[in-house]
Amino acid sequence: MSTKVEKLEHSMVKLTVDVAADKFINAIQTAYIRNRKKISVPGFRKGKAPLQLIERMYGPEIFYEDAANIVINETYGDEADSTGLVFTSRPEFDVDQMEKGKDFIYTATVAVRPDVKLGNYKALEIKKQEINVTDADVDAELEKEQKKMSRRIDVTDRAVLDGDTVDIDYEGKVDGVAFDGGTAKGQKLTIGSGTFIPGFEEKLVGTEIGETKDITVTFPADYHATELAGKEAVFTCTINAITAEELPEIDDEFAADAGFDSLDEYKEDLKKQITERREKAAQTDRENEAVEKLVEASEMDIPDAMLDYEAERMFDEYANQLQSQGIPVDMYLQYQGFDREKFMDTLKPQAEKRIQSRLVLEEVVKAENIEASDEDIEKEIADMATQYSMEADRIRELVGETGLEQMKKDIAVQNALTFLVENAIEI
């Protein structure tokens, strides 16, 4: 067996693989065994007719296609590895020669990792990130925590206010005639949520429990029910009940409920949390800007096949994420008005950015001989063990040698990113 490598334009190569004739013969025998029960031959029960008789009846090529797939599947991986190239797309196969008694010859056209002409990666100019947490920021965070601790209470001694949740019965009519979907009993509605037609919720403000009133509104011109779009409607509404949000006082007792000795201590902790979040976000911004600047300063020719492959990977990631939420990807695409191909096209700009970022960082890894230290690897394994509630040794076992090598590469790339930022100039 031999493999010839031919370089093509735009970081593509063609591998021509020459497989010995006897291997193709063996593949035909395998294809025959797999398929013989599907073939009818007079005088024989299905699966019992000999290969030579089937070939005589249906032609010698009857099992060629299956045999070709068998040979390609059994040989391509090892032959591709033997080239030492880094492939970045799925191969496209063509058969050049396929005949009994002759070598089986096929080609695989595939994208390879493109060459990168790395720009000046030291002293990249990036925007200085200022971290400033004010008392107003802390107060806003406190209000969020306050809202989490809120409870709803029944209101019986006043009319509806903005922000209340009401239980209402209503009947809507257009030109005096009730319409589909315009009637409900016991409907829960939060005033100010914008759930109903514009103007409806505001006109409920000031209504008492048990009071019935008519509310006149106009459906938007672009309303989804075209028969109602732009029409004036009258809703007869009755308020059955009102509930309001009750917020706890922000004081030392509130802080104690959160596990602190005083409100001042709670505020200090919140300030620390906000600062840490903003520092992390600022670091991410610095990293993104540094990589973007380096990509702009570098040159690379990304083949379309590599871009398509990355977009497919991103699509699979997205589909898995939807699936984990119980949403079938086909249903989601239909709802968004996309088919798979159109949706993949929307992913390509982000896919290109991913590829460019990875390529330049891998070049920095090579240029600076950056590696993943033992401490880096142990920390990554420990983090995974915590995330999945497993023992570190079990994580190592599941990751395996191949996974460990990929982990080392990924950590080295992350270290290269840190290197870029540490050597950048903030302006």
Secondary structure, 3 states (H helix, E strand, C coil): CEEEEEECCCCEEEEEEEECHHHHHHHHHHHHHHHHHHCCECCECCCCCCHHHHHHHHCHHHHHHHHHHHHHHHHHHHHHHHCCCCECCCCEEEEEECCCCCCEEEEEEEEECCCEECCCCCCCEECCCCCCCCHHHHHHHHHHHHHHCCEEEEECCCCCCCCCEEEEEEEEEECCEEEEEEEEEEEEEECCCCCCCCCCCHHHCCCCCCCEEEEEEECCCCCCCCCCCCCEEEEEEEEEEEEEEECCCCCHHHHHHCCCCCHHHHHHHHHHHHHHHHHHHHHHHHHHHHHHHHHHHCEECCCHHHHHHHHHHHHHHHHHHHHHCCCCHHHHHHHHCCCHHHHHHHHHHHHHHHHHHHHHHHHHHHHHCCCCCHHHHHHHHHHHHHHHCCCHHHHHHHHHHHHHHHHHHHHHHHHHHHHHHHCCEEC
